[in-house]
Amino acid sequence: MTAPAAPGPGGDATHVIRLYRSEDKIHPRSVDGFYARWRWAFVALTQIVFYGLPWLNWGERQAVLFDLGARRFYVFGLVLYPQDFVYLTALLMISAYGLFLFTAVAGRLWCGYACPQTVYTEIFMRVEHWFEGDRNARLRLDKTPWGWNKLWRKSGKQAVWIALGLWTGFTFVGYFTPIHTLAAEVAGLALGPWETFWVLFYGFATYGNAGYMREQVCKYMCPYARFQSAMFDRDTLIVSYDPDRGEPRGKNALRGKKGEARADAIGDCIDCGLCVQVCPTGIDIRNGLQYECIGCAACIDVCNGVMDKMGTERGLIRYDTENGLEQRLNPAQRWRRVLRPRVLIYTTVLLVICTALLWSLASRHSFRVDVVRDRASLARIVDDGWIENVYRLQVMNATESPQHYRIEAEGLTGLVLSQATTVDLGPAEARWVAVALRMPPEAAQSLKAGAHPMHWRISRDGPSPEVVVEKSTFVLPR
């Protein structure tokens, strides 16, 4: 895009305005340390759960299965129906308030350690490290002309990336289609069109996001980076550089050997640039907190290693708070400030929601009933003046064993079912039952025309009987 500029001595001039700024690929340097080991522990934990859970059986079925076609959702011993959507709402609220709480206390812990983008980027970068070496080796390889060495390294990396992406897509679909059935379909080249689409779609998303886009997802696509500052305050633990201790920066040439004295005018930072080289988003933490920082603490690990080599105290880059840096608070003083109003509010709300969810699950009935009136005929007069209303009841067995149910009506004098109604359901089966409810003319004469409240009483027979009562109305015609 061009824009006119003031003409110079040689005639008209233009300025070039670029709407897109190309950025060089970031090659993070590998790092080892306390926080790096914690990050890989979370990588291992999350992937063991994600990849392993679909293969876990619970009795005769998959332990966790979201069967969209049958509208059944199996979570270990729970059988959930679409009517149990409230539990999903509660889980989303727990996730949201948990995120708010962790962010208020210690910044972007989710982003740095457990976010799928971080987890898969770590895995893909480790594969890249295996084939192409560490940062400097990768930079040299990119600059060399194509040959056998570069070809097999790049091709091997791509092959493993594609395999990881496809396996991730396969596992994802395995939560919605029984994974043993899915594996047999893949082996027999009989995968359905929708299953094929989602395996390829999710696999391609994993391959593209973790293999190529990486920090671009965190910087430009993820909304969390944009509104995280609203959840920070001056007592939030964040990855921080201590400028009072580190400045002015000095090169190695201005210092003595390990343990020797150095010039008083030089800070602890030797300006080695390793904190920038290990950063997965390519920022310099010494410039202060930036929205691109995902809180992974890789710069802390590498800086601590440099401090050990220089014989100076660790913690030039550390988890600290703005108040902690300015007021030189010790760790005990910083942790005392954790229990501040917003943290207590988030914690209280989170505990209330968790308690309510657990109580609801513990007291949940083993079956559900939905009552729907027949809209084609709200009320009609049948044999000898009897008033009849027709209903449709959906009885849903939330257990994995056959059950026998009895349907009764109560709440109004004279109510009679037109036929004795019992329902036998198989494991996790749901069925619609049409029920006609009648009232004799002598009982109807004592009531006004219109809708009158009544109740349906559905009971489960067996050694542990259970009753569900649903409200409804009985309509008398004018």
ZIKA-V232683 format. One record per residue. SS is DSSP state (H for helix, E for strand, C for the rest). PSI is psi in whole degrees, 0 to 359 (999 if undefined). NEAR is the number of other C-alpha atoms within 10 Angstrom. Layout:
BEGIN
ss=<SS | SS>
psi=<PSI | PSI>
near=<NEAR | NEAR>
END
This chain:
BEGIN
ss=<C | E | E | E | E | E | E | E | C | C | E | E | E | E | E | E | C | C | C | C | C | C | C | C | C | C | C | C | C | C | C | C | C | H | H | H | H | H | H | H | H | H | H | H | H | H | H | H | H | H | H | H | H | C | C | C | E | E | C | C | E | E | C | E | E | E | E | C | C | C | C | E | E | E | E | C | C | E | E | E | C | H | H | H | H | H | H | H | H | H | H | H | H | H | H | H | H | H | H | H | H | H | H | H | H | H | C | C | H | H | H | H | H | H | C | H | H | H | H | H | H | H | H | H | H | H | H | H | H | H | H | H | C | C | H | H | H | H | H | H | H | H | H | C | C | C | C | H | H | H | H | H | H | H | H | H | H | H | H | H | H | H | H | H | H | H | H | H | H | H | H | H | H | C | C | C | C | C | H | H | H | H | H | H | H | H | H | C | C | C | C | C | H | H | H | H | H | H | H | H | H | H | H | H | H | H | H | H | H | H | H | H | H | C | H | H | H | H | H | H | H | C | C | H | H | H | H | H | H | H | H | C | C | C | C | C | C | E | E | E | E | C | H | H | H | H | C | C | C | C | C | H | H | H | C | C | C | C | C | C | C | C | C | C | C | C | C | C | C | C | C | C | C | H | H | H | H | C | C | C | C | C | C | C | H | H | H | C | C | C | C | C | C | C | C | C | C | H | H | H | H | H | H | H | H | H | H | H | H | H | C | C | C | C | C | C | E | E | E | E | C | H | H | H | H | H | H | C | C | C | H | H | H | H | H | H | C | C | C | C | H | H | H | H | H | H | H | H | H | H | H | H | H | H | H | H | H | H | H | H | H | H | C | C | C | C | E | E | E | E | E | E | E | C | C | C | C | C | C | E | E | C | H | H | H | C | E | E | E | E | E | E | E | E | E | E | E | C | C | C | C | C | E | E | E | E | E | E | E | E | C | C | C | C | E | E | E | C | C | C | C | E | E | E | E | C | C | C | C | E | E | E | E | E | E | E | E | E | E | C | H | H | H | H | H | C | C | C | C | E | E | E | E | E | E | E | E | E | E | E | C | C | C | C | C | E | E | E | E | E | E | E | E | E | E | E | C | C>
psi=<136 | 155 | 145 | 150 | 169 | 133 | 142 | 188 | 332 | 6 | 201 | 152 | 155 | 152 | 141 | 122 | 116 | 123 | 347 | 130 | 115 | 138 | 143 | 151 | 137 | 127 | 89 | 141 | 142 | 148 | 148 | 147 | 184 | 309 | 327 | 320 | 321 | 320 | 318 | 332 | 319 | 325 | 312 | 316 | 311 | 323 | 329 | 318 | 311 | 310 | 332 | 331 | 320 | 338 | 355 | 128 | 150 | 97 | 239 | 7 | 176 | 139 | 318 | 114 | 127 | 91 | 93 | 325 | 316 | 356 | 47 | 140 | 114 | 123 | 94 | 243 | 358 | 138 | 114 | 148 | 168 | 333 | 345 | 24 | 336 | 329 | 323 | 319 | 316 | 320 | 319 | 320 | 321 | 317 | 317 | 310 | 329 | 318 | 317 | 317 | 310 | 322 | 319 | 326 | 310 | 33 | 216 | 59 | 321 | 313 | 319 | 339 | 329 | 353 | 136 | 325 | 316 | 316 | 310 | 330 | 319 | 316 | 313 | 323 | 327 | 319 | 317 | 321 | 320 | 319 | 323 | 356 | 186 | 187 | 307 | 322 | 322 | 320 | 318 | 319 | 320 | 330 | 341 | 151 | 161 | 132 | 186 | 318 | 312 | 323 | 312 | 328 | 313 | 318 | 319 | 318 | 314 | 321 | 316 | 320 | 313 | 319 | 317 | 318 | 314 | 321 | 324 | 316 | 319 | 315 | 319 | 313 | 333 | 348 | 347 | 337 | 131 | 125 | 331 | 320 | 318 | 318 | 320 | 322 | 320 | 316 | 326 | 9 | 41 | 28 | 136 | 164 | 317 | 320 | 317 | 316 | 312 | 326 | 313 | 320 | 309 | 324 | 317 | 321 | 317 | 314 | 314 | 315 | 314 | 332 | 325 | 312 | 317 | 251 | 340 | 326 | 315 | 323 | 326 | 336 | 328 | 124 | 342 | 322 | 332 | 326 | 9 | 327 | 335 | 340 | 356 | 152 | 187 | 355 | 17 | 131 | 122 | 161 | 119 | 144 | 133 | 97 | 330 | 327 | 326 | 336 | 150 | 148 | 149 | 145 | 166 | 327 | 336 | 5 | 162 | 186 | 176 | 129 | 347 | 158 | 155 | 172 | 139 | 337 | 358 | 134 | 181 | 337 | 124 | 6 | 43 | 338 | 5 | 330 | 331 | 322 | 329 | 350 | 124 | 343 | 1 | 23 | 166 | 106 | 342 | 347 | 5 | 177 | 132 | 151 | 338 | 341 | 123 | 6 | 28 | 343 | 18 | 324 | 330 | 313 | 313 | 324 | 321 | 323 | 321 | 318 | 322 | 318 | 327 | 353 | 23 | 168 | 142 | 166 | 14 | 319 | 128 | 169 | 119 | 173 | 162 | 317 | 324 | 320 | 315 | 320 | 2 | 49 | 145 | 168 | 320 | 320 | 322 | 316 | 331 | 332 | 356 | 320 | 71 | 169 | 312 | 324 | 318 | 322 | 313 | 317 | 317 | 313 | 319 | 317 | 320 | 315 | 317 | 316 | 316 | 319 | 313 | 319 | 319 | 318 | 321 | 325 | 9 | 138 | 155 | 359 | 160 | 155 | 131 | 135 | 126 | 130 | 149 | 106 | 342 | 333 | 95 | 318 | 145 | 155 | 127 | 208 | 126 | 33 | 6 | 143 | 129 | 132 | 142 | 134 | 158 | 121 | 128 | 115 | 126 | 117 | 115 | 18 | 172 | 37 | 154 | 144 | 153 | 129 | 149 | 134 | 129 | 158 | 143 | 166 | 338 | 142 | 133 | 359 | 133 | 133 | 137 | 341 | 152 | 124 | 115 | 153 | 130 | 123 | 144 | 181 | 128 | 31 | 148 | 145 | 141 | 134 | 125 | 128 | 129 | 127 | 129 | 156 | 132 | 156 | 325 | 325 | 325 | 332 | 334 | 359 | 153 | 158 | 147 | 194 | 134 | 133 | 142 | 178 | 145 | 134 | 111 | 123 | 146 | 125 | 165 | 186 | 333 | 79 | 150 | 146 | 135 | 130 | 127 | 136 | 148 | 191 | 152 | 126 | 129 | 130 | 158 | 999>
near=<7 | 9 | 9 | 10 | 11 | 10 | 10 | 9 | 7 | 6 | 7 | 10 | 12 | 12 | 11 | 10 | 9 | 9 | 7 | 6 | 6 | 7 | 7 | 6 | 12 | 16 | 18 | 21 | 21 | 18 | 19 | 11 | 16 | 12 | 18 | 20 | 13 | 13 | 21 | 16 | 14 | 16 | 20 | 14 | 12 | 16 | 16 | 11 | 10 | 15 | 15 | 11 | 17 | 22 | 17 | 13 | 12 | 13 | 10 | 7 | 12 | 22 | 19 | 23 | 21 | 20 | 15 | 11 | 8 | 10 | 12 | 18 | 20 | 20 | 14 | 15 | 13 | 15 | 21 | 22 | 19 | 11 | 11 | 12 | 10 | 11 | 15 | 11 | 11 | 15 | 14 | 12 | 16 | 19 | 13 | 13 | 20 | 18 | 18 | 22 | 20 | 19 | 24 | 26 | 25 | 20 | 27 | 25 | 19 | 18 | 20 | 20 | 24 | 19 | 17 | 18 | 20 | 25 | 21 | 23 | 22 | 20 | 18 | 25 | 21 | 15 | 18 | 22 | 17 | 13 | 19 | 23 | 18 | 18 | 18 | 13 | 11 | 17 | 15 | 11 | 17 | 13 | 8 | 10 | 10 | 10 | 8 | 9 | 12 | 16 | 12 | 13 | 17 | 16 | 12 | 17 | 21 | 18 | 12 | 15 | 24 | 18 | 14 | 18 | 26 | 21 | 18 | 24 | 24 | 24 | 24 | 19 | 22 | 25 | 21 | 18 | 21 | 19 | 20 | 13 | 12 | 20 | 17 | 12 | 14 | 15 | 10 | 9 | 9 | 12 | 17 | 11 | 9 | 10 | 19 | 15 | 14 | 15 | 23 | 18 | 15 | 20 | 23 | 18 | 17 | 26 | 24 | 15 | 20 | 24 | 22 | 14 | 16 | 22 | 24 | 14 | 15 | 22 | 17 | 11 | 11 | 13 | 11 | 14 | 18 | 14 | 11 | 15 | 14 | 10 | 16 | 19 | 16 | 14 | 21 | 23 | 27 | 25 | 24 | 24 | 24 | 18 | 18 | 12 | 15 | 18 | 16 | 15 | 16 | 19 | 13 | 13 | 8 | 10 | 15 | 12 | 12 | 13 | 10 | 9 | 9 | 15 | 10 | 7 | 9 | 17 | 18 | 22 | 25 | 20 | 16 | 14 | 13 | 17 | 24 | 19 | 22 | 24 | 26 | 23 | 19 | 17 | 18 | 19 | 19 | 18 | 10 | 13 | 16 | 12 | 14 | 18 | 26 | 26 | 23 | 23 | 27 | 27 | 28 | 28 | 23 | 24 | 23 | 20 | 16 | 20 | 18 | 13 | 12 | 19 | 13 | 14 | 11 | 16 | 17 | 21 | 24 | 19 | 18 | 24 | 25 | 17 | 16 | 19 | 16 | 10 | 9 | 13 | 15 | 11 | 10 | 8 | 11 | 18 | 13 | 10 | 17 | 17 | 14 | 12 | 10 | 16 | 17 | 13 | 14 | 19 | 17 | 13 | 15 | 20 | 15 | 13 | 16 | 16 | 12 | 13 | 17 | 13 | 11 | 12 | 12 | 9 | 9 | 11 | 14 | 17 | 23 | 20 | 20 | 13 | 16 | 14 | 17 | 15 | 9 | 7 | 11 | 16 | 21 | 15 | 15 | 11 | 8 | 8 | 13 | 16 | 22 | 26 | 21 | 21 | 20 | 16 | 18 | 16 | 22 | 21 | 27 | 24 | 19 | 16 | 11 | 12 | 20 | 14 | 20 | 15 | 20 | 17 | 17 | 14 | 16 | 17 | 12 | 14 | 20 | 17 | 17 | 13 | 9 | 10 | 14 | 15 | 15 | 15 | 18 | 16 | 14 | 20 | 19 | 21 | 16 | 15 | 15 | 14 | 19 | 15 | 19 | 22 | 22 | 18 | 14 | 11 | 14 | 20 | 10 | 9 | 12 | 12 | 12 | 12 | 15 | 14 | 12 | 17 | 16 | 19 | 17 | 22 | 18 | 20 | 13 | 10 | 6 | 6 | 9 | 14 | 16 | 15 | 15 | 15 | 12 | 18 | 16 | 25 | 18 | 21 | 15 | 7>
END
